[in-house]
Amino acid sequence: MVDRRDLLRGAGLLTAGMQVSESVAIGVPTALPGPITVVPNLEALALSQVSPGGFIYLAEVGREGLFRCEVGRPPLADPLHGLFVPATRGLRHFARVWDGLTGQPEWFGARVNDGRADCAPAIEACVTLCPVTQLAQADYFTRRTLVLDRGRRTVRGTGRYASDEGQGTRIILQGSAPSVHDADLLVVGSVRKPSGNSDAYPTGIHLSDFTLIRDGASAPHPSGDLRRYPAGVRASYLNHCTLARIASLESSVGFYIGGTVYSKVDDCLAQRLAAGRGGGVDLAAGFF
């Protein structure tokens, strides 16, 4: 194991008086010009007086990473501050140092394995700004439908089917969510048809390797129209998209596919064991 004192000395740490754990210290790069400041959270990062061109390490759990101070405002809107953090003073911002390809929802504030959290905004923000979103081998709880409608994006998890925490990536609509009984878990594309022809549909969305779970019983739709029953995945109005190795658990409709052009569903699983809740005809379909 790298000696903590040697590592901090090599990094030229400037955080006088800050107590830095060994695990965080090991994450601080050493092969960079000039000193590196370590800050504990986003607020401290925004308040930092690092000059443009300087580097700073954010040690907040989940958001960890190296940032570079840049002149001017962030080049892209990033309200959850996963990639860009505006400085509190001066016309500066801090840009995450990354490969420009693969991002993580944790950068945007997702808290895995936390049943009180709503990870939907963070996942959506990551998909908006990062070509590839990598989900952890962990649970992402949500309190509403997760909507992925940005074209030319990849979202991938770990494991095709996970029944327990730690077995793979699980996206779980919380049992306490207001719409747990009647909301779709994941909408890919849009519920309503976009104006124009199929050229206007989102193109090139590729999802794989995760489990979707409704933590409550599905409620039949009063109309009796199965197309309107709560779905695990509602994929509609899409071009050239793929769903692969995804499990949908405890929804009236496991996968609803409609209005898609040249798209593929491969090695996916739908399973429902609990009876429906409330009135209406309790219908079910794995793929519809």
C-alpha positions in Angstrom: 0.0 0.0 0.0 1.2 3.5 -0.8 2.4 5.4 2.3 0.0 8.2 3.0 2.7 10.7 3.9 4.7 10.0 0.8 1.6 10.3 -1.4 0.5 13.6 0.1 4.1 15.0 -0.1 4.3 14.0 -3.8 0.9 15.6 -4.6 1.9 18.9 -2.9 -1.3 18.9 -0.9 -2.3 22.5 0.0 -5.2 21.8 2.3 -3.7 22.9 5.6 -5.4 21.5 8.6 -7.7 19.2 6.6 -7.8 15.5 7.7 -7.8 13.3 4.7 -8.4 9.6 5.0 -6.0 7.1 3.5 -8.5 5.9 0.9 -9.1 9.4 -0.3 -5.5 10.2 -0.4 -4.7 7.2 -2.5 -7.1 8.7 -5.1 -5.2 11.9 -5.4 -3.1 11.9 -8.7 0.6 12.6 -8.3 1.7 12.9 -12.0 0.4 16.4 -12.5 2.2 19.8 -12.6 1.8 22.0 -9.6 0.0 21.3 -6.3 -3.4 19.7 -5.9 -5.9 20.9 -3.4 -8.3 18.4 -1.9 -11.8 19.5 -1.0 -14.5 17.5 0.8 -17.7 18.6 -1.1 -19.2 20.6 -3.9 -19.6 23.7 -1.8 -15.9 23.7 -0.9 -15.1 23.2 -4.6 -17.1 26.2 -5.7 -15.5 28.3 -3.0 -11.9 27.3 -3.9 -9.5 30.0 -5.0 -7.5 27.7 -7.3 -6.4 29.7 -10.3 -7.3 28.8 -13.9 -5.2 25.9 -15.1 -4.8 24.5 -11.5 -6.2 21.1 -10.4 -8.4 20.3 -7.5 -9.6 16.9 -6.1 -13.2 16.5 -5.0 -13.4 13.8 -2.2 -17.1 13.7 -1.8 -18.3 10.1 -1.9 -19.8 9.2 -5.2 -18.7 12.5 -6.8 -15.0 11.8 -6.3 -12.7 13.0 -9.1 -10.2 15.5 -10.4 -11.3 18.9 -11.6 -9.4 21.6 -13.5 -10.1 25.3 -13.0 -11.1 27.0 -16.3 -11.8 30.6 -17.3 -15.4 31.6 -18.0 -18.8 29.9 -17.4 -19.4 26.2 -18.0 -19.8 25.4 -21.7 -22.9 23.2 -21.1 -25.9 23.4 -18.8 -25.2 21.1 -15.9 -27.6 21.9 -13.0 -26.6 18.9 -11.0 -22.9 19.7 -11.3 -21.6 16.3 -12.4 -19.2 17.6 -15.0 -19.0 21.4 -14.4 -19.1 23.4 -11.1 -19.3 27.2 -11.3 -17.0 29.1 -9.0 -18.7 31.1 -6.3 -16.4 34.1 -7.0 -14.8 35.2 -10.3 -15.6 34.2 -13.8 -14.3 30.6 -13.4 -15.6 27.1 -13.3 -14.3 23.7 -12.4 -14.4 21.0 -15.1 -14.2 17.3 -14.3 -11.2 15.5 -15.8 -12.7 12.5 -17.6 -12.4 10.5 -20.8 -15.3 12.4 -22.5 -17.1 9.1 -23.1 -18.3 7.2 -19.9 -20.0 8.9 -17.0 -21.6 7.7 -13.8 -24.9 8.9 -12.2 -23.1 9.2 -8.9 -21.2 12.2 -10.3 -24.6 13.9 -10.6 -25.7 13.0 -7.0 -27.1 9.5 -7.3 -26.9 7.7 -3.9 -26.8 4.0 -4.5 -28.4 1.5 -2.0 -30.3 4.3 -0.3 -34.0 3.6 -0.2 -34.7 7.3 0.6 -33.0 8.7 -2.5 -34.5 9.5 -5.9 -31.8 8.6 -8.4 -34.0 9.4 -11.5 -32.8 13.0 -11.9 -29.1 12.0 -11.6 -29.4 9.1 -14.1 -31.2 11.3 -16.6 -28.6 14.1 -16.2 -25.8 11.6 -16.8 -27.4 10.3 -19.9 -27.9 13.9 -21.2 -24.3 14.9 -20.9 -22.4 11.6 -21.3 -22.4 9.3 -24.4 -22.2 6.2 -22.2 -23.7 5.9 -18.7 -22.2 3.1 -16.6 -24.5 2.0 -13.7 -22.9 0.4 -10.7 -23.5 -3.1 -9.3 -25.9 -1.6 -6.8 -29.5 -0.4 -6.3 -30.8 2.9 -7.7 -34.0 3.8 -6.1 -36.5 6.2 -7.9 -39.7 7.9 -7.0 -41.1 8.4 -10.5 -40.8 7.2 -14.0 -37.3 7.2 -15.4 -37.3 8.8 -18.9 -34.5 8.2 -21.4 -35.2 10.1 -24.6 -31.7 11.4 -25.7 -30.6 9.8 -28.9 -27.2 8.2 -29.5 -26.7 7.2 -25.9 -25.8 3.9 -24.2 -26.8 3.0 -20.7 -25.3 -0.2 -19.3 -25.4 -2.0 -16.0 -24.1 -5.2 -14.5 -25.9 -8.5 -14.7 -29.1 -9.5 -16.6 -31.1 -10.5 -13.5 -30.6 -9.5 -9.9 -33.0 -10.5 -7.1 -31.0 -9.2 -4.2 -28.8 -6.2 -3.5 -25.2 -6.6 -4.7 -26.0 -9.2 -7.4 -26.2 -6.6 -10.2 -27.7 -3.3 -11.2 -31.2 -2.8 -10.0 -33.5 0.2 -10.6 -36.3 0.2 -8.1 -39.4 2.3 -8.0 -39.8 2.8 -4.2 -42.8 1.3 -2.4 -43.4 4.7 -0.9 -43.5 6.5 -4.2 -46.8 8.2 -5.0 -47.1 6.4 -8.3 -45.7 3.0 -7.4 -48.8 1.2 -8.4 -49.6 2.8 -11.7 -46.5 4.4 -13.2 -44.2 3.0 -15.9 -40.8 2.2 -14.4 -38.8 3.3 -17.5 -39.9 5.1 -20.6 -37.5 4.9 -23.5 -38.4 7.5 -26.2 -41.7 9.1 -25.5 -45.3 8.1 -24.6 -46.8 10.4 -27.2 -45.9 10.3 -30.9 -43.5 13.2 -31.9 -44.6 15.5 -34.6 -43.4 14.6 -38.1 -42.3 11.3 -39.4 -40.0 8.6 -37.9 -36.9 10.7 -38.6 -37.9 12.7 -35.6 -37.8 9.7 -33.3 -34.8 9.4 -30.9 -32.1 7.3 -32.7 -29.5 4.9 -31.3 -30.5 4.4 -27.7 -28.9 1.2 -26.4 -29.7 -0.2 -22.9 -28.4 -3.4 -21.3 -27.7 -5.4 -18.2 -30.0 -4.3 -15.4 -33.1 -5.2 -13.5 -36.2 -3.0 -13.1 -38.3 -3.6 -10.0 -41.7 -2.3 -8.9 -41.7 -2.4 -5.1 -45.5 -2.7 -5.0 -48.5 -4.3 -6.8 -49.5 -3.0 -10.2 -52.9 -1.3 -10.5 -55.0 -2.3 -13.5 -56.0 0.6 -15.7 -59.8 1.4 -15.5 -60.1 1.3 -19.3 -59.1 -2.4 -19.5 -56.8 -1.5 -22.4 -53.5 -3.4 -21.8 -51.6 -0.7 -23.6 -52.4 1.7 -20.7 -51.5 -0.7 -17.9 -48.3 0.1 -15.9 -45.2 -1.2 -17.7 -41.7 -2.0 -16.6 -40.3 -0.7 -19.9 -42.3 1.4 -22.3 -40.2 1.7 -25.5 -42.0 3.7 -28.1 -41.3 6.0 -31.1 -37.6 5.0 -31.5 -35.2 4.4 -34.3 -32.3 1.8 -34.3 -32.5 1.1 -30.6 -31.7 -2.0 -28.5 -32.8 -3.5 -25.2 -30.6 -6.4 -24.1 -30.4 -8.5 -21.0 -32.9 -6.5 -19.1 -35.3 -8.0 -16.5 -38.6 -6.4 -15.7 -40.2 -7.5 -12.4 -43.7 -6.9 -11.0 -45.4 -4.8 -13.7 -48.6 -5.5 -15.5 -46.7 -5.3 -18.8 -43.1 -6.3 -18.6 -42.1 -4.6 -21.9 -44.4 -2.5 -24.1 -43.0 -1.9 -27.6 -44.8 0.5 -29.9 -44.0 2.7 -32.8 -40.4 1.6 -33.0 -38.4 1.4 -36.3 -35.6 -1.2 -36.8 -35.1 -1.8 -33.1 -34.3 -5.0 -31.2 -35.2 -6.7 -27.9 -32.7 -9.4 -27.0 -32.5 -11.9 -24.1 -34.9 -9.9 -21.8 -37.0 -11.3 -19.0 -40.5 -10.3 -17.7 -41.8 -11.7 -14.4 -44.8 -10.9 -12.3 -45.7 -12.9 -9.1 -48.0 -10.4 -7.2 -51.6 -10.0 -7.9 -52.9 -6.6 -9.1 -54.1 -3.9 -6.7 -57.5 -2.1 -6.7 -60.4 -2.5 -9.1 -60.3 -3.2 -12.8 -59.4 -6.3 -14.8 -56.1 -7.7 -13.6 -54.4 -8.4 -16.9 -50.7 -9.1 -17.5 -48.3 -9.6 -20.4 -44.6 -10.1 -20.5 -44.2 -8.5 -23.9 -46.8 -6.4 -25.7 
